Amino acid sequence: MWAVAADPVHWFSRDSWWDTQRTAPVGIGNLVDVEHWRVQVRLGSSASALRTFELRRGPVSEQWLLAGITESEDAAA
């Protein structure tokens, strides 16, 4: 089981709507904000390596995408 090792970081970025050429009727809602979370976790015991999961969800998506996983040997990372 994964245990959260630090406070998660949450932010938003903007989708490049000019590249996707996504159109929508007026009043449909937010079509540009991409939601992100960065969560640092450890597997099982506190002695395991610290890993950072980066997740994101597009402006019209109901599902989260695992954008990346990085690993650190430094417990203070």
Backbone as a chain_set.jsonl record, in Angstrom:
{"seq": "MWAVAADPVHWFSRDSWWDTQRTAPVGIGNLVDVEHWRVQVRLGSSASALRTFELRRGPVSEQWLLAGITESEDAAA", "coords": {"N": [[0.833, -1.171, 0.0], [0.493, 2.259, -0.774], [1.804, 5.038, 0.951], [1.192, 8.372, 1.74], [3.764, 10.746, 1.793], [4.306, 13.416, 2.039], [2.861, 16.73, 1.952], [0.431, 16.969, -0.589], [0.739, 18.64, -3.768], [-1.068, 21.016, -5.548], [-2.206, 22.369, -8.6], [-3.131, 24.458, -11.408], [-2.961, 24.546, -14.976], [-2.942, 25.927, -18.309], [-4.701, 24.674, -21.108], [-3.604, 24.223, -24.446], [-5.608, 25.445, -26.36], [-5.668, 26.508, -28.898], [-4.15, 24.78, -30.385], [-5.559, 22.367, -30.242], [-7.929, 23.049, -31.357], [-10.461, 22.932, -30.306], [-13.888, 23.459, -30.052], [-16.805, 24.945, -28.603], [-20.196, 25.433, -27.575], [-21.387, 28.644, -26.417], [-21.222, 29.195, -22.946], [-20.826, 26.567, -22.135], [-18.908, 25.805, -20.303], [-15.722, 25.447, -18.58], [-13.072, 25.107, -20.709], [-10.337, 25.151, -20.83], [-8.684, 24.894, -18.528], [-6.278, 22.817, -17.059], [-5.984, 20.403, -14.639], [-3.675, 19.63, -12.051], [-1.871, 17.359, -9.932], [0.698, 16.727, -7.605], [2.097, 14.16, -5.871], [3.865, 12.849, -3.205], [5.032, 9.73, -2.27], [5.499, 6.675, -0.359], [6.239, 3.224, -0.555], [4.725, 0.954, 1.432], [6.707, 0.532, 4.135], [8.468, 3.143, 5.99], [11.074, 3.103, 5.193], [11.307, 2.679, 2.509], [11.98, 3.761, -0.895], [11.403, 7.161, -1.792], [8.819, 8.227, -3.875], [7.565, 10.21, -6.528], [4.478, 10.965, -7.749], [2.959, 12.245, -10.587], [0.016, 13.627, -11.595], [-2.607, 14.367, -13.935], [-5.485, 16.068, -15.231], [-7.423, 16.671, -17.981], [-9.302, 19.479, -19.408], [-11.894, 18.684, -20.268], [-12.133, 16.131, -19.407], [-13.057, 13.232, -17.495], [-11.415, 11.511, -16.321], [-8.303, 10.737, -14.672], [-4.866, 11.147, -15.604], [-1.852, 9.434, -15.31], [0.887, 11.169, -15.34], [3.593, 10.992, -14.831], [6.241, 9.292, -13.032], [8.649, 9.652, -10.61], [11.663, 8.741, -8.887], [13.366, 8.957, -5.798], [16.268, 8.652, -3.846], [16.787, 10.121, -1.682], [15.566, 10.81, 1.403], [14.633, 13.249, 2.281], [13.67, 14.588, 0.115]], "CA": [[0.0, 0.0, 0.0], [1.232, 3.521, -0.84], [1.544, 5.992, 2.031], [1.573, 9.737, 1.369], [4.922, 11.12, 2.603], [4.397, 14.883, 2.133], [1.627, 17.378, 1.505], [0.266, 17.018, -2.043], [0.791, 19.967, -4.394], [-2.177, 21.108, -6.5], [-2.181, 23.582, -9.397], [-3.788, 24.426, -12.707], [-2.289, 25.157, -16.119], [-3.877, 26.175, -19.414], [-4.631, 23.827, -22.291], [-3.337, 24.994, -25.668], [-6.831, 25.278, -27.15], [-5.42, 26.884, -30.282], [-3.613, 23.592, -31.052], [-6.585, 21.32, -30.308], [-9.036, 23.613, -32.137], [-11.696, 22.502, -29.67], [-14.909, 24.497, -29.999], [-17.95, 24.596, -27.772], [-21.199, 26.491, -27.502], [-21.242, 29.609, -25.333], [-21.777, 28.766, -21.668], [-20.629, 25.13, -21.892], [-18.035, 25.618, -19.138], [-14.28, 25.671, -18.685], [-12.431, 24.203, -21.669], [-8.907, 25.435, -20.929], [-7.906, 24.597, -17.329], [-5.794, 21.456, -16.835], [-5.737, 20.241, -13.208], [-2.488, 18.816, -11.753], [-1.513, 17.008, -8.558], [1.993, 16.065, -7.381], [1.97, 13.46, -4.598], [5.048, 12.072, -2.843], [4.583, 8.538, -1.542], [6.418, 5.568, -0.071], [5.591, 1.927, -0.601], [4.809, 0.217, 2.688], [7.435, 1.094, 5.28], [9.115, 4.446, 5.812], [12.431, 2.893, 4.678], [11.297, 2.521, 1.057], [12.336, 4.955, -1.666], [10.372, 8.17, -2.004], [8.429, 8.364, -5.278], [6.672, 11.325, -6.808], [3.496, 10.711, -8.8], [2.37, 13.45, -11.168], [-1.269, 13.309, -12.215], [-3.26, 15.522, -14.552], [-6.802, 15.839, -15.819], [-7.735, 17.676, -18.983], [-10.471, 20.308, -19.13], [-13.176, 18.024, -20.533], [-11.972, 14.722, -19.046], [-13.526, 12.753, -16.192], [-10.397, 10.572, -15.855], [-6.969, 11.233, -14.386], [-3.76, 10.551, -16.335], [-0.583, 9.391, -14.591], [1.793, 11.85, -16.261], [4.965, 10.585, -14.585], [6.686, 8.81, -11.723], [10.085, 9.792, -10.396], [12.101, 8.117, -7.663], [14.476, 9.62, -5.129], [16.867, 7.917, -2.728], [16.907, 11.093, -0.592], [14.337, 10.811, 2.203], [14.193, 14.628, 2.5], [13.277, 15.181, -1.165]], "C": [[0.89, 1.252, 0.0], [0.817, 4.415, 0.325], [2.031, 7.366, 1.588], [2.645, 10.223, 2.335], [5.072, 12.63, 2.775], [3.068, 15.464, 1.666], [1.557, 17.386, -0.021], [0.286, 18.463, -2.542], [-0.243, 19.975, -5.517], [-2.06, 22.424, -7.268], [-2.94, 23.374, -10.7], [-2.875, 25.051, -13.755], [-3.338, 25.334, -17.211], [-3.621, 25.212, -20.562], [-4.356, 24.725, -23.498], [-4.499, 24.785, -26.641], [-6.633, 25.63, -28.616], [-4.811, 25.73, -31.077], [-4.672, 22.502, -31.229], [-7.765, 21.742, -31.171], [-10.377, 23.102, -31.625], [-12.668, 23.679, -29.636], [-16.07, 24.0, -29.142], [-18.944, 25.74, -27.803], [-20.934, 27.421, -26.317], [-21.91, 29.053, -24.081], [-21.569, 27.303, -21.323], [-19.754, 24.873, -20.66], [-16.576, 25.858, -19.484], [-13.657, 24.638, -19.621], [-10.921, 24.389, -21.754], [-8.083, 25.045, -19.705], [-7.57, 23.111, -17.237], [-5.413, 21.374, -15.352], [-4.571, 19.282, -12.987], [-2.402, 18.542, -10.254], [-0.138, 16.363, -8.574], [1.935, 15.477, -5.97], [3.232, 12.64, -4.358], [4.613, 10.94, -1.917], [5.747, 7.591, -1.279], [5.607, 4.281, -0.124], [5.807, 1.225, 0.728], [5.517, 0.978, 3.791], [8.073, 2.435, 4.947], [10.533, 4.314, 5.265], [12.462, 2.775, 3.147], [11.611, 3.848, 0.359], [11.13, 5.885, -1.819], [10.097, 8.272, -3.498], [7.474, 9.536, -5.402], [5.782, 10.95, -7.979], [2.972, 12.052, -9.283], [1.139, 13.036, -11.954], [-1.838, 14.565, -12.861], [-4.597, 15.089, -15.149], [-7.114, 17.002, -16.741], [-9.053, 18.374, -18.709], [-11.817, 19.635, -19.389], [-13.148, 16.542, -20.145], [-12.549, 14.439, -17.663], [-12.459, 11.855, -15.555], [-9.062, 11.278, -15.623], [-5.944, 10.459, -15.193], [-2.528, 10.582, -15.442], [0.469, 9.929, -15.552], [3.246, 11.445, -16.043], [5.186, 10.093, -13.181], [8.184, 9.016, -11.657], [10.43, 9.201, -9.032], [13.307, 8.854, -7.112], [14.974, 8.753, -3.998], [16.949, 8.808, -1.495], [15.577, 11.176, 0.14], [13.8, 12.215, 2.418], [13.681, 15.279, 1.22], [11.84, 15.597, -1.195]], "O": [[1.911, 1.296, 0.687], [-0.367, 4.534, 0.643], [3.159, 7.505, 1.113], [2.475, 10.131, 3.551], [5.889, 13.076, 3.581], [2.254, 14.769, 1.059], [2.524, 17.771, -0.679], [-0.101, 19.386, -1.825], [-0.289, 19.057, -6.336], [-1.841, 23.476, -6.668], [-3.334, 22.259, -11.04], [-2.112, 25.971, -13.46], [-4.489, 24.931, -17.045], [-2.476, 24.965, -20.941], [-4.83, 25.859, -23.553], [-4.383, 24.043, -27.617], [-7.34, 25.115, -29.482], [-4.933, 25.691, -32.302], [-4.684, 21.8, -32.24], [-8.516, 20.898, -31.66], [-11.306, 22.87, -32.399], [-12.294, 24.779, -29.23], [-16.28, 22.797, -28.983], [-18.569, 26.89, -28.033], [-20.322, 27.015, -25.33], [-23.015, 28.511, -24.139], [-22.088, 26.837, -20.308], [-19.864, 23.815, -20.041], [-16.247, 26.4, -20.539], [-13.709, 23.437, -19.354], [-10.284, 23.843, -22.655], [-6.87, 24.877, -19.833], [-8.451, 22.256, -17.325], [-4.617, 22.178, -14.868], [-4.48, 18.247, -13.648], [-2.797, 19.362, -9.426], [0.162, 15.548, -9.447], [1.746, 16.205, -4.995], [3.624, 11.833, -5.201], [3.923, 11.158, -0.921], [6.814, 7.689, -1.885], [4.427, 4.264, 0.225], [6.942, 0.935, 1.106], [4.988, 1.955, 4.32], [8.2, 2.81, 3.782], [11.141, 5.322, 4.905], [13.541, 2.773, 2.555], [11.515, 4.917, 0.962], [9.992, 5.437, -1.956], [11.026, 8.389, -4.297], [6.683, 9.816, -4.502], [6.269, 10.654, -9.07], [2.585, 12.898, -8.478], [1.209, 12.203, -12.858], [-1.59, 15.68, -12.403], [-4.806, 13.931, -15.512], [-7.075, 18.165, -16.337], [-9.837, 17.921, -17.874], [-12.805, 20.009, -18.757], [-14.046, 15.787, -20.518], [-12.529, 15.295, -16.779], [-12.579, 11.481, -14.389], [-8.736, 12.269, -16.278], [-6.115, 9.266, -15.445], [-2.19, 11.624, -14.88], [0.893, 9.229, -16.471], [4.055, 11.54, -16.966], [4.438, 10.419, -12.259], [8.91, 8.595, -12.557], [9.59, 9.165, -8.133], [14.164, 9.316, -7.865], [14.174, 8.176, -3.261], [17.157, 8.316, -0.386], [14.569, 11.571, -0.445], [12.614, 12.371, 2.71], [13.289, 16.445, 1.257], [11.367, 16.112, -2.209]]}, "num_chains": 1, "name": "protein.A"}
